[in-house]
Amino acid sequence: MDVVLDGLFSQNVTYDYESDYEYKDELESNNSKTWIPFLYSLVLVIGLLGNGLVLTALVQKRRFWTISDIFILHLSIADVLLLVMLPFLAVQASHDCGWCSKGFTCKITGAAFNINFYCGILLLVCISLDRCLSIAHARRLYSQKRPTSAHISCLLVWLCSLILSIPDWIFMVARKDPSQEKLLCVHKYSQSQTDWKLTSRLLHHMLGFLLPAAILIICWSCVLLRLQHSLKSLQKLRSVNVNLSLVAIFFLCWIPYNITLLVDTVRSHPEETNDSSGIPEGSMKTALMVTSALGCVHACLRPLLYLGRCANFRKRILGFLRCAAADSESSLWELGVGEDVLPDQRHEGEELKQMTGVDHQIPSAQC
């Protein structure tokens, strides 16, 4: 009896894994083209309304501005700058607008994205340094009697942000995505410009994120350690509550993007050919798109934080909606930046000095 195995083993069947991966990438891309534009639209509406209320409250008390008002103004301007670019980012994510990803539009959207990030973290550094010095060392970086120093700090923050965004103005171009035949805004470096790519990435990682983040962590660690030795720690914790919330929200929104960008920097090859598109491949492209969208969400969260944590700001907004007069000299944000020490705080400081004297031998926390 002859057993014929030709029908079982002669068939040479191969499975196209590559096409399966391409299908998954295309499915992820289609999903991102749907929900990312929707997210940008939601952030745009909430952000414009919230920052509009913040700017309205500042305009109402423009004759009695505090140091906190100055920093809140610049934070809101940075957010509004990003918000007005969100329609272009939305249509770029949907790949439905060719001209929106070309020329100057591509450069200005990329620069606005990074300027918002740099301004946000550097302004928080200025606020945190003032709070750390005032609580841990009884000194002031800014004073209500000398508001010029706050204005100069804000101008320097904008200047540093513009300098750090120079690579976006130079190297941000529209490139065709080989997998989708659509235009994307990416940083394009030629083979002779690989050093520029490494330098710009290092400046972003070190000066734009790691160094400011380290300063923020050190400052607020010193503040919290100092408050442990305070007689009225709960009252002081309330005074720094808004500051800590601002820093926490910023980190939650921007850390995923910076970690993803750092991974892309480590994984990228030092040499690039002249015909390289500069577009990240596969999951890295999706990760950068999703985490950058999460970073943009930050532009609408600060006004919500003010409404939830700042009672005077809520009263001002309710008074504005009811067309009622409000006290222009009261602090709206409870940041405590540049504010003079109140009498009860001076008395508390004297008691704290007595407790930390030689007789009591209680070590004080140092920054």
N, C-alpha and C positions, 0 to 999 in steps of 0.2 A: 504493500500500500504506500503510495507516494503522498507525502504531506506537502501541500503547496502553501508556502508562507509569503508568496509574492504580494498578496493583497494587504498583509499586515506590516511588512518591513520595507517594502520598496518605496513607499510614499515618503518623500523628503519634504516635510512640512517645517517651515521656519516661522517664528513669531516676531513680529516687528515691534520690539520694545521701544524703539526711538519714536515711532508714530504715536505710541501710547503716551509717552512722556510729553510729546508735543500737544496731544489732545488735553492732557491735564493742565499744561501751561496755558493753553488757549481758554480752558474753562475758568481758571483762576483769573485770567485777564478780563474775560467777559463779566465776571462777578465784580471785579474791582472797578470796571468802567461804569457799573450801575450804582454801587453804594458810595464810592468816594465822591463823585459829583454831588450826590444827595447830602453827604456829610458836610461838604464845603458850603453848600447852599444854606444848611441849617446854621452852621457857624457864622456865616455872613449875616443872616438876619438877626440872630441873638447878639452877635458881637457889635453890630452897628447900633442896635437899640441900647445895649448896655453901656457902651462907651459914649454914646450920645448923651445918656443921662449923667455920666461922670463929667463930661466936658461942660454940660449945662450947669451942674452944681458948682464947678470951678469958676465959670463965668459969673455966676451970681455972687460969689464972694471974692471977686478979683481984687478988691481993695484991702482985703484982710488975709492975704495968702500966707500960709505957713510953709516951712521947709517941706513938710509932707506933701502939701499941695503941689509943689514944684516937681517932686519926683513922680507923683501920681499923674501929673499932666504929661510928662515925657513917656511914661509907661503906656498911657492911653494913645498918644500920638504914634508910638511904635506899633501898637496893635491895629490902629486904624490904617496905617500904611500897608500892613499885611492883608487886612480885610478887603481893601479896595482891589487887591490883586487876586483875591480868591476866585472871582468869575473866570479869569484867564486860567488859573490852575485847574478849575473844574472842567473846562472844555478841553484842556490839554490831557487830563486824565481820561476823558471820554473818547479821545482821538477823533472827534467829530469836527474839528476846526483846524484846517491847515495853516491859515495865516496867523492864528493865535500862538503858534509854536515857532515862529520865524523871527529873525532879526532882533530888533530892539525889544519887542515884547517878551521874547525868551530870556533876554538878559535881565530885564527889569524885574520880572517875576522871581527869578532865581536870587537876585540881589536883595529884593524886599524880604524874601523868606529868611535869609541869613541875617540881614540887618535887624529884623525883629528878634531873632534869637540872641544875637550879641547884645543889643540894647537891653533886653530883658534881664539877662544874667548879670551884666555889668552894673546896671542900676540897682539890682538887688544886693550886689556887693557893696555899693556905696551906702545903702540903707543899713545893711548888717554891720558894717564897720562902725557906723555912728552908734548903733544900739549896743554893740559890744564894748566900745570905749565908755559909753555913758553908764552902763550897768556894772561892768567889771572893773573899771578904773576911774569912775566918776569924772570923766572928761568928755568933751564934745568935739566931734569932727566938724559939725555944722552948728551954727547958732542963728536964732531968729534975728539977732541984732546985726548979723553979717550974712545976709542971704546971697551975696555975690558968690561966695564959695560954692554954694549949691548949684547956682547957674553955671559956673565954670566947670564943675564936675559933670553936669549933664552934657555940656557942649563937648567935653573931652570924650565922654562915652559915645556920643554920636560920631565924633571924628574917628575914634578907634574902630567903631563898627563899619564905617565907610571904608577905612583902610583894609580891614579884614575881608571885606566883600569885593575887593579889587579883582580877585580871580574869577568871580562870577561875571563881571563886566567884560573881562578879556576872553575867557575860555568857554563861556556858556554859549552853546550853539544848538541848532536843531539838527538832529540826525535821524535817519530812517531806521526804524526797528526791523531787523531782518526777519523776525518771526511773525510780524504783523503788518509789515509794509506801511507803518504809520510813523509820523514824526514825533520825536520825543526831545525834550530839552535836557541836554547832558553837558558835562564838562569834557571837551575834546582836546586832548594833548597829542601832539605829534611825537615822533620818535626822538627828536631833539629837545623836546619840552618835558621829558619825564621828570627832570629835577624840579620843574615848576609844580608839577602835580604833587610830588612828595612834600615840597615846601609848603604849599597851600594847605594840604591835609594836616601836616604837623602843626601849622599855625592854628588851624581850626580846633584840633584836638587839645593842644596844650594851652594856648592863650584864650581860646574861645570857650573851652569847657572844663578841662581838668584843673587848671590853676584857679579859675573863679570858683569852681565847685569845692575845691579844697579850702579856700578862704571862707566860704559860706559855712562849711562843716565846722571849721575851727572856731569861727565867731560864735555860732549858736551853741557849740559845746561849752565854750567859756561862759556864755550867758546862763545856760542851764545849771552849770556847776556853781556859779555865783549865787543863783537864786536858791540853792539848797541851804545856804547859810543866812538867808534873809529872814527877818522876823515876819514879814508879810509876803511870803512867797506866792501864795495864791493870788493876791492882788497884783503882784508884778507879773505873774504868768499871764494874767488877763491882758496886761499892757503889751506883751510881746506875742500874743496869740495871733493877731492878724499878720504880723511879720512872718512867723513860722508857717502859717497857712499859705502865704504867698510863695515862700521858698519850696514848700512841699508840693504845691500844685505845679510849679515850674519843673521840678525834677520828675514828677510823674509823667508829664507830657513830653519832655525832651530827652530823658535818659534813653528810652528805647531807640530813638532815631540816632543818637550819638553812638550807642553801642553797635548798632547795625552799620553805621558809617565806618566805625573803627574796624569792624570785622572785614568790611569791603576793602579798606586800606591795607590790611594785613594780607588778604588773599590776592590782591591785585598784583600782577606781574610787573617787575620794574621796567621791562622793555615793552614797548607797544609799537606795532607797525603803523605805517602812515595811513593805511586804509582801515584802521581800527575804528569802529563806531563809537567806542567809549561807553556803550550801553551795558550795564551789568546783565548777567545771564541768569535765567531760571529763577530760582527762589529768591536770590539776592535782589533782583529787580522788584519783585513783589514786596519784599520786606522793606525796602527803602521807600516804596510808594505808600505802604500802609503806615509806617512809623512817621514819615513826614506829614501825612494827614493828621496823625495824632498830635504832632507838634503844633499844627495850625489850630487845633481845638483850643489851645491855651489862650488864643486871642479873645475868646468869648467868656472865659471862666473868671477872670479877675473882677469884672463888674458884678457877677453873681456872688462872688466872695464878699465884696463890699456890702451888697444888700443883705447878706446873711449874717455878717459879723460886725458891721459898723452901725450902731444904733443912730448916731447923728446923721449919717448919710441916708438912712431910711427915712428919718424925719424930714430931711431936706427934700427928698424926692416926693414924699407924700404931700408936703407943703407946696411944692411946685405943681403937682397935679391938681391940688385943691385951690391953687392961686392964693395961697396964704403966705404971709411974711415969715421969714425965718431968721434966726440969729446968724449973722455972717461971721462972727468972730470965733465960733465954736469949731473945734477940730472935727473934721468929718471922717477921717480914716483911722484914727487911733494907732498910728504908726509910732508916734513918740519921737520922730526924727527932728532934731534941732529944737525940741521944746525945752523950756526952762524947767528946772527942778521945782516942784511944788513944795510948800512949807512942810506938809506931812512927810514928804520924801526926804527932806533935809533932816527932820527929826529922826527918821528911821535910819538915815546914814550915820548920824552921830551915835545912835544906839549900837549900830553894827560895828563902828570903830571901837566902842568900848568893849564889846564882846570879843573882838579880835585883838585886844591888847595883850600886853605881856603877862598880866595877872591871870588871865583866863587861859592863855596858851592854846587858843583855838586857831589852827592854821586857816588862812584865807585862800580861796581858789584864785590862782593866777592864770592869766590868759597867755 
